[in-house]
Amino acid sequence: MNVDLSTLKDWLVPVSTFVTLITASVGGWMSLREYRLKVQAETRLAKSTELEADVKLLKLFTEIMSIAHARGQTQLSEKLIEKLLSPETMKELGVTIANLRPVLESAVISHPVGIAAQDAAIAAIWALGIKHEILQPVAIQALTSLTGFKEKVARPYLEDLKSKYSGKELANAEHEKQA
């Protein structure tokens, strides 16, 4: 079988074109696959970052709640606890294991929070509820609870936030259940 050089030249161009197309197709498919994997990884990272930001936001929100409830930092003296738990002091005060908890709780000192800080924290709860959708039901619940003792400050913020909230009905605060 003799192959003519001109016939070989005629077949060489289509075969090389075919091989080039196959190579380009495989390369393109592999690039798209790699791109899809990178997009999936970036999506997972973005969701993870968003979740982490939401957790931090909720943690800070609960810290603001402490200020809104006029609860400042607490202190506990280790020396006072040691003294209270000494057998002599327990006997002198008539403290037993059964009634030890109230005695220990009274040893915790809570620093007060000023009215201005408390009112600003209530306004911050409203502002965070307006700005962050994830905090809307939380802020409504918080402001509902705060109306129990800061009615004039918390009620306008609560009504405004409720008017903008499109979620399900929320639970009532304890003081509203009793009323």
Buried (B, 14 or more C-beta within 10 A) or exposed (E): EEEEEEEEEEEEEEEEEEEEEEEEEEEEEEEEEEEEEEEEEEEEEEEEEEEEEEEEBBEEBEEBBBBBBBBBEEEEEEEBBEEBBEEEEBEEEEBEEEEEEEBBEEBEEEEEBEEEBBBBBBBBBBBBBBEBEBBBBBBBBBBBBBBBEBEEBBBBBBEBBBEEBEEEEBEEBEEEEEE
